[in-house]
Structures are given as structure tokens and as C-alpha cells.
Amino acid sequence: MTRMFRHVVLPALAPAAFFLVASTPVEVLGCLNRGLMARAIAMVSVIGGLIFAVKGGVGRRRGDPRSHRWAISALILAIPPAAFVVRA
């Protein structure tokens, strides 16, 4: 896997999955199931974003020039929780 794939494309799957679930009609999944799925995706995204932010912060303190990649991943993973709060 390339670094771009690992740090941008894989974390971008969480917002894609979130918006796919959020835009699904209620008749397909049901209101409760849609909400639970969106909440689960947002929570997993929060946990992953926090882990990536810590990794980026530790790398930045050590002077690692590649630490900005972890910050990009954390920002991408911050999209579903922010959208969850806005849509709720």
C-alpha cells in the first residue's frame, strides 16, 4: 500500500460510509437502524481520529517530517462526527 492510500483513501471510507448511510431512505433501513449505524460509524471514526492525532503529535514532538500525514488522517476522520452533530 502506498502512503497516500493508507493515510487518505482508507480514512476517507468512514465519511463515505457515513454519508451513504445518512442518505439512505428511511424505508430501506428504518429510522432506528440508520441512526445506530451512523452513530457507530461516527464513534469508530472518533476513536481512530484520536489515535491518529496522538500518533501525529508524538511524531511532531520527535521531529518526524512525516507526522503531518497522521494529522491529515485525523482531520478526515473528524468529518463523520461533525456531520453527525450537525444532522442530529
Secondary structure, DSSP 4 states (H G I P E B T S, - for coil): --HHIIIIIHHHHHHHHHHHHHHS-HHHH-HHHHHHHHHHHHHHHHHHHHHHHHHHHHHHHTT-TTTHHHHHHHHHHTHHHHHHHHH-
